[in-house]
Amino acid sequence: MSKNKYLLPCFGIWYVEYGGNTKETSHSWNISSQRYAYDLEIRKDNLPYHGDYHKIENYYSYLQDVLCPCDGFVIDVEDSYENTKIYNERPVCCDIEDSRGNYITIKHRGGEYSTVCHLEKNSALVKVGQLVTAGEKIGKVGNSGNTQGPHIHFQVQKGANFYHDEGVPITFKKTYCNGKKCRRIEQGMSVYKKEG
């Protein structure tokens, strides 16, 4: 489990589309860096969008605030990519070489690093070298990189390399599901951060 405790990187109630600590619930069990990653989205009536799913503005998660999950300092920011097009039947696809799309990576105590991906172009509110605190707004949800619709990809790893450093099971704080505190979350849960 992670040495640090992390907040959900978002406000409100979010659905865990992918992610967990077992092979069955894992985001990507065979990719060591993403083994314990999460994809989070807002759903209503069990759908992440209303109306025409080709239109990015119809997704409930689109342009929602992304929050710093834990105190640290920013070591990498990408903010220049356009959103990936949403195709018929919503296949997962990527219009650029970097599957992260726009992202922010933060270094935390204990040699842990977190990354949030698929942000909106030009939405980053932080710069490399900046100190950030848990709960601070750092960007907005977009659809850049490897996606099938706007969502947050969130992972913690033992090094700064998103693709190669080993992922870490995340210990959450101030996180609730069905009114109960949970330190671990997994696919299929609706989760939220409790204030205070």
N, C-alpha and C positions, 0 to 999 in steps of 0.2 A: 504494500500500500504506500501511497505517497507520504513523504515526510511532512509536507505542508497540508493544510486544509484549504479547500478551494470553494469559492462561491460559484453558483451557476453564472455563466457569462451573459445573463439576460434578465430582464424584468418580466413579471407576469407568469402565466401558466404555459409551460412548454411541453410538448410531447417528445419522448425519447424514441425517435424513428429507428436508430441503430445504436447499439452500444451496450456493454455489460462486461462482467468479469469472467464469464465462462465461454467456452468454445461456441455454445449454442446461441449466446446473446451478443457475442463479440461483433464489433464494427468490421474488423478484418483480421481474423485470428492468425492467418498465415503471413501477415505483414507485421513484424515485431514492433515497429514504431507506432502503428495504428491499432494494435490489439485491444487497447483499452480506451480508444477514442469514442466520442459520442457525436451523433448527428441529432440536432435539436430543431424542432419547428413548432409553430403554433398551428393548432388544428381546431376547426369548428365543424360539428356534425361529422367527425372523423375524416375530414378532408383538410389539406393545407391551403386551399384556395376556394374562391367562389367564382361563379361565372366561367368565362373562357380561361382555361388553364394555360393557354399560350401567352397570356398577358401577365408580365411580371408584377404589375401593380395589383393584380387580383390575389396575390399570396399574402396571407396574414402576417407572415414573418418579415416581409420586405420592408426595409428601411427602419426596422425596430432597432433600438439602441443595443450595442454590444458593450459589455462591462468587463473591466479588469477582474480576473478571477482571484487574484492573490497579489499582495504587495511584491514589488520587484522593480526592475528597470528594463526598458525596451531595448532589445538588441537587433531587431530586424522589422522593417515595415515595407510592404509592397502595396501600392495604392493606385496603380495606373491602368489596370486591366478593365476592359468592357465586360459586361455581363454575358454569360453563355446563353445562347438562344435555347428556348424551350420548344422541343419538337413534338410531333404527334406521338401520343401514348407515353410521353414523358420518359424516354430512355435516359439513363445516366450518360452524360457526354461532357466533353471539354473542348472549348474552342481555342485553347492556348496550350503551350508546352508544360506549364506549371499547374499541376492539379490543385494546388492551394488557391489559385486565383489571387485575389487581394487578401493579405493576411497580416497579422501582428504576432511577433514572438517576444515573450517576456522571460527574463531570467529571474528565478526565485531563490530563496535560501535553500541550502542543502543540495545544491547542484541540480535542481529541477528546473525545467523549462516548459512553459505552456505556449500553445499556438491556437489562435482562432482564425478560421479560414472562410472564404467565400464572401468577403465584404464588398460593399458598394464602392465603386470607383470614387476617388477623392473624398472618402468619408472618414479617413483616419484622423483622429484628434490628437495623436501622439507622434513623437519623433524618436529616432534612435538615440539612446543615451538618457532619455527622460525617465525620471522616477515616477512610478504610478502606484496607486493604492487600490486595494480591493474595493470593488463597487463603483469605481470611477468610469465614466463613459469614455470609451476609446475608439468607437467607430459605429458603423451601421451595417445591418444585414443586406447583402446583395445576392448576386447569383453568378459570381465569377468563379472560374475554375471548373472542377469536375463535379457537376451537380445535375439534378433533375428538377430543380426548383429552389427558390430561396430558403436557406437554412443556415445554421451555425454548425461548423465542424470544430470540435474542441478536443484537444489531447494534451497530455503531459508526458514528457520523456526525460531520460537521464542525461541528455546532452542537447546541444543546440541544433543538431542536424535532424530536420523534420522527417527525412526519408530513411535514415539509417540508425539513429540512436534508439535504444530500447524504450518502449512505452512503459508507463507506470500506471497501475490501478489507482484511480483518483479517489481520495477521501474528501467528501463534500461537507460543508458546514452551512448552517442556516437553510438547509434544503429539506423540503417536505413533499410527501406524496400521500394523498387521502388523509390529510390532517396529522400525519405522523412524521416525526423527524427521521430522515434517512441519510446515512453517510455514504451509501452506495446506491447507485441507480442503475436501471437496466431497461432494455428495449420494452416498449409497450406502456411504460409509466407516464403519467402526467405529473410533472414536477414544478415546484415554484420555490423561490427564495423568500423566506420570512424576514420581514424588516425588524431592526432592533438587535 
